[in-house]
């Protein structure tokens, strides 16, 4: 359920997918608690990568985590519903980008 872009902009910083964040770093960047992040991982709402016995999150997940948290907060939404809405927002974004590229072709 993760976004397919290879970069994520965050407060002026751009991260590539090659960068990994710990759960604590993701919580700090997204202004959420580590418990909140862990619950979303357990609910399979947020994708996690295991490396050397540690759970890491792709830096491109920042946008997704923030969006899920925002939807949960604004609409008192269940985490799975917030993730589904986030998926749909990502799909619409991707379709618009695809259409824009198609329209640019001669």
C-alpha positions as CSV (number, residue, x, y, z in Angstrom):
1,X,0.0,0.0,0.0
2,X,3.0,2.3,-0.2
3,X,3.4,5.1,-2.7
4,X,5.5,4.4,-5.8
5,X,7.3,7.8,-6.0
6,X,11.0,7.6,-5.4
7,X,11.2,10.8,-3.4
8,X,9.2,12.5,-0.7
9,X,9.4,16.2,0.1
10,X,9.3,17.1,3.8
11,X,9.8,20.6,5.1
12,X,12.3,21.5,2.4
13,X,14.1,18.2,2.6
14,X,14.0,15.6,-0.1
15,X,14.6,11.9,0.7
16,X,15.1,9.1,-1.7
17,X,13.7,5.7,-1.2
18,X,17.2,4.5,-0.3
19,X,16.9,6.3,3.0
20,X,15.4,4.4,5.9
21,X,13.9,5.8,9.1
22,X,13.6,4.0,12.5
23,X,10.2,3.9,14.1
24,X,11.3,6.6,16.5
25,X,12.5,8.9,13.6
26,X,9.3,8.4,11.7
27,X,7.3,9.2,14.8
28,X,9.3,12.4,15.3
29,X,9.1,13.5,11.7
30,X,5.4,12.9,11.6
31,X,4.7,14.3,15.1
32,X,3.1,11.1,16.2
33,X,3.9,8.7,19.1
34,X,6.0,5.6,18.5
35,X,3.0,3.6,19.9
36,X,0.8,5.1,17.1
37,X,3.3,4.1,14.5
38,X,3.7,0.6,16.0
39,X,-0.1,0.1,16.0
40,X,-0.4,1.0,12.4
41,X,2.4,-1.4,11.5
42,X,0.7,-4.2,13.4
43,X,-2.6,-3.3,11.6
44,X,-0.6,-3.6,8.3
45,X,-1.5,0.0,7.4
46,X,2.1,1.1,7.2
47,X,4.7,-1.0,5.4
48,X,7.9,-1.9,7.3
49,X,11.2,-3.3,6.2
50,X,13.3,-5.6,8.4
51,X,17.1,-5.1,8.4
52,X,19.5,-6.6,10.9
53,X,16.7,-7.3,13.3
54,X,15.4,-3.7,13.2
55,X,12.1,-2.5,11.7
56,X,12.7,0.4,9.3
57,X,10.4,2.5,7.3
58,X,11.1,4.0,3.9
59,X,11.5,7.7,4.0
60,X,8.9,8.0,1.2
61,X,6.4,6.7,3.8
62,X,6.4,10.1,5.5
63,X,3.7,11.5,3.3
64,X,1.6,8.4,3.7
65,X,1.9,8.3,7.5
66,X,1.1,12.0,7.8
67,X,-1.9,11.7,5.5
68,X,-3.3,8.6,7.4
69,X,-2.9,10.5,10.7
70,X,-4.6,13.6,9.3
71,X,-7.6,11.6,7.9
72,X,-7.9,9.6,11.2
73,X,-7.9,12.9,13.2
74,X,-10.2,14.9,10.9
75,X,-12.8,12.3,10.3
76,X,-12.4,10.1,13.4
77,X,-11.7,7.3,10.8
78,X,-10.6,3.8,11.4
79,X,-6.9,3.3,10.5
80,X,-7.8,0.9,7.6
81,X,-10.3,3.4,6.2
82,X,-7.8,6.2,6.5
83,X,-5.3,4.0,4.6
84,X,-7.8,3.2,1.9
85,X,-8.6,6.9,1.4
86,X,-4.9,7.6,1.3
87,X,-4.5,4.9,-1.4
88,X,-7.3,6.5,-3.4
89,X,-5.7,9.9,-3.1
90,X,-2.4,8.4,-4.4
91,X,-4.2,6.7,-7.3
92,X,-5.8,10.0,-8.3
93,X,-2.5,11.8,-8.1
94,X,-0.8,9.1,-10.2
95,X,-3.6,9.2,-12.8
96,X,-3.5,13.0,-13.1
97,X,0.3,12.8,-13.5
98,X,-0.1,10.2,-16.2
99,X,-2.7,12.3,-18.0
100,X,-0.5,15.4,-17.8
101,X,2.4,13.4,-19.3
102,X,0.1,12.1,-22.1
103,X,-1.1,15.6,-22.9
104,X,2.4,16.9,-23.2
105,X,3.2,14.4,-26.0
106,X,3.0,15.8,-29.5
